[in-house]
Amino acid sequence: QLRVESQTQDFVTLSWSLAQHQVRVWHFPFRVEILKDQEVIVTFNSKGKLWFERLQELPREPTDDPTGLWRETFRTFVDIKANGPSSIGADLCLHGFRHAYGLPEHADQLLLRDTRDGEPYRLYNLDVFAYDLHSRLGLYGSVPLMVAHRADRTIGVFWLNASETFVNLQYLPTDPQMPPVKRRRTQVQTDVHWLSESGVIDCMVLLGPSPHQLFHQYAQLTGYQALPPFFALGYHQCRWN
C-alpha cells in the first residue's frame, strides 16, 4: 500500500513496505522517478516522449489515405482501423546501467545493441523461413521484457502490449573506450523508448534486485510455465514434417 512521504509544490513522494523504495511524481514537466535509498534508479518520461493518440471517428466522405493511417492493404487482406491511428509510446531512463538484455525473439547477440546506428527492435510475431542473422526483426514469438544488469542490481521493464511494437535503446556514455577520468564525470545510463501501434500504456518496473528475485517477480506477474505431461517429455513433432 502506497503512502505519502512528502509533498511540495513541484512533486509528491510516495513509499511502501519498509520505505526502502520511493516513487516521486513530478508535476511539470510530468515524470515519475523510482528511488532506492534516495538513489534514482528509473525515470519514466525522462525525455518527454510520453505519447498517445486519441480515438477518432471515420470520415463520412471517403478520402485518399496514402499513409495507411486508416486503412492498410497487404495482398488481398485489408486492415481497417475503425478509430484511426492510435499509437502509444513512452520512454524510460535506467540510471547506472549499461547492459540490457531480453526482448525475444530475435536472431541477434544476447546483449541488446544501441539502435542509433540502425533499425529499432521489432516485436511482431512472424513465421520466417531462413531468417537473417544479426537482425532486429521479430521472429516466432515476442516477449516485451527488457532486463538491465549491473554489479549490484538487476531491474526489468515489462511493456504489456500485444500490438506491433518498436523499441529503441541508447547507451550512455556512447564511447566504451572513453578515458577513465572523463568516464567518472559522465552519467552511465540506458535510455529505452517503447512505441506500439495501439493499446493502452501499461508499463511495469521489476525492481529485483537480484536476477533470481527479478524473474520470481516476473513469474508472479505473468504466471508460471506449465510442465508438459509426463508421456510427452523428450518428444517433439514438427508440423512441417
HELIX and SHEET records of a PDB file:
HELIX    1   1 THR A  115  ASP A  117  5                                   3    
HELIX    2   2 PRO A  180  ARG A  184  1                                   5    
HELIX    3   3 PRO A  211  THR A  222  1                                  12    
HELIX    4   4 PHE A  230  ALA A  232  5                                   3    
SHEET    1   A 7 ARG A   3  GLN A   7  0                                        
SHEET    2   A 7 PHE A  11  SER A  15 -1                                        
SHEET    3   A 7 HIS A  21  TRP A  26 -1                                        
SHEET    4   A 7 ARG A  31  LYS A  36 -1                                        
SHEET    5   A 7 GLU A  39  PHE A  44 -1                                        
SHEET    6   A 7 ILE A  88  HIS A  95 -1                                        
SHEET    7   A 7 TRP A  51  PHE A  52 -1                                        
SHEET    1   B 9 ARG A   3  GLN A   7  0                                        
SHEET    2   B 9 PHE A  11  SER A  15 -1                                        
SHEET    3   B 9 HIS A  21  TRP A  26 -1                                        
SHEET    4   B 9 ARG A  31  LYS A  36 -1                                        
SHEET    5   B 9 GLU A  39  PHE A  44 -1                                        
SHEET    6   B 9 ILE A  88  HIS A  95 -1                                        
SHEET    7   B 9 GLN A 189  SER A 196 -1                                        
SHEET    8   B 9 THR A 165  LEU A 172 -1                                        
SHEET    9   B 9 TYR A 121  LEU A 123 -1                                        
SHEET    1   C 2 ARG A  71  PHE A  74  0                                        
SHEET    2   C 2 PHE A  77  ILE A  80 -1                                        
SHEET    1   D 4 ALA A 100  GLY A 102  0                                        
SHEET    2   D 4 LEU A 145  ARG A 150 -1                                        
SHEET    3   D 4 ARG A 153  TRP A 159 -1                                        
SHEET    4   D 4 CYS A 203  LEU A 206 -1                                        
END                                                                             
